[in-house]
């Protein structure tokens, strides 16, 4: 799209704007991916390549949901009970007007029958059935009432879950077309990591996120902070993988070469979002390499947050984040308006304690949230979830907490 000066702050965008661009990139990218057929026991976490409509009615026949008597509810009592009862394995013949038949739960209704009288409500004397009047459909699982033939059920791009095997199996679908898993190459940048003086904390975490989102991740080592080495290594990985994820080197320091490399190799869609911690993320498309790149900041807690909020939609196509209600345990102020803040919290008995507050096991700040220090504090990974807010939060205020497992699926 545009070349970006990494020292120019004009490209800073809000989280929603960043996610919109990521989703647009995903929509452009999905059709390029090869597809494959997978069986229903393998669909969890996979992305549909084509829409699916119901090939049949479900149920294919109307069934009884109670033991009793099947008949046409528009007929009047008494009704003559025919001799042969109906069981689930039967294919019953049509009922004549004025007749009823004993029927077991789960059995197909005879043609022309449209209601079932529960056995305990029925009276049979001398082969004649009487009972309360019924409306058509009483105790009947009607044909096509679950799914009607031709009904649109799934769109291309939908991410399937294990539960979707229930409906697909009921539709007698054996396999579904899905896009192949994205291949992701992970590259740590930084001379201190490359020389072994600092441990690479981010790559194992990012590999786990990618895999939890249903894709394949491979750690490809590290590269020192040398301009041409960074660009060369990103280019090599972009030729091999669908997605390259780098860590570190995304700020505006003299040795932060990642953004400059991405700009040289392709189109940087944005650099830096209004999120704390995790601000200096960048996303780029590399058309000459047929790849996408995510440049993730090096501080581990910020790296996890920004990847989960901004990169996750590219991999799964979803942005909704289920939350649980809680009561905030302490006041937490924010230092700069106009940013989205992710406040890690622990949960106990419906109370959210900000992990990082001086009253929590991780003592970083007393009143004003400190994203810079928190972003490096790996103890914060023991939080149960995050409160996402653009404003300060007061003690006893009702908040919505995004549990961490939500971000990792």
HELIX and SHEET records of a PDB file:
HELIX    1   1 UNK A    9  UNK A   11  5                                   3    
HELIX    2   2 UNK A   15  UNK A   30  1                                  16    
HELIX    3   3 UNK A   40  UNK A   42  5                                   3    
HELIX    4   4 UNK A  119  UNK A  121  5                                   3    
HELIX    5   5 UNK A  164  UNK A  170  1                                   7    
HELIX    6   6 UNK A  191  UNK A  194  1                                   4    
HELIX    7   7 UNK A  202  UNK A  212  1                                  11    
HELIX    8   8 UNK A  227  UNK A  240  1                                  14    
HELIX    9   9 UNK A  258  UNK A  265  1                                   8    
HELIX   10  10 UNK A  287  UNK A  289  5                                   3    
HELIX   11  11 UNK A  300  UNK A  306  1                                   7    
HELIX   12  12 UNK A  307  UNK A  311  3                                   5    
HELIX   13  13 UNK A  312  UNK A  316  1                                   5    
HELIX   14  14 UNK A  371  UNK A  376  1                                   6    
HELIX   15  15 UNK A  378  UNK A  382  5                                   5    
HELIX   16  16 UNK A  404  UNK A  407  1                                   4    
SHEET    1   A 2 UNK A  35  UNK A  39  0                                        
SHEET    2   A 2 UNK A 175  UNK A 179 -1                                        
SHEET    1   B 2 UNK A  52  UNK A  53  0                                        
SHEET    2   B 2 UNK A 152  UNK A 154 -1                                        
SHEET    1   C 2 UNK A  63  UNK A  64  0                                        
SHEET    2   C 2 UNK A 140  UNK A 141 -1                                        
SHEET    1   D 6 UNK A 115  UNK A 118  0                                        
SHEET    2   D 6 UNK A  68  UNK A  71 -1                                        
SHEET    3   D 6 UNK A  99  UNK A 103 -1                                        
SHEET    4   D 6 UNK A  79  UNK A  81  1                                        
SHEET    5   D 6 UNK A 128  UNK A 130 -1                                        
SHEET    6   D 6 UNK A 123  UNK A 125 -1                                        
SHEET    1   E 6 UNK A 216  UNK A 223  0                                        
SHEET    2   E 6 UNK A 183  UNK A 189  1                                        
SHEET    3   E 6 UNK A 243  UNK A 247  1                                        
SHEET    4   E 6 UNK A 291  UNK A 296  1                                        
SHEET    5   E 6 UNK A 282  UNK A 286 -1                                        
SHEET    6   E 6 UNK A 267  UNK A 271 -1                                        
SHEET    1   F 6 UNK A 275  UNK A 276  0                                        
SHEET    2   F 6 UNK A 340  UNK A 348  1                                        
SHEET    3   F 6 UNK A 351  UNK A 354 -1                                        
SHEET    4   F 6 UNK A 324  UNK A 328  1                                        
SHEET    5   F 6 UNK A 398  UNK A 403 -1                                        
SHEET    6   F 6 UNK A 385  UNK A 389 -1                                        
SHEET    1   G 2 UNK A 356  UNK A 357  0                                        
SHEET    2   G 2 UNK A 363  UNK A 365  1                                        
END                                                                             
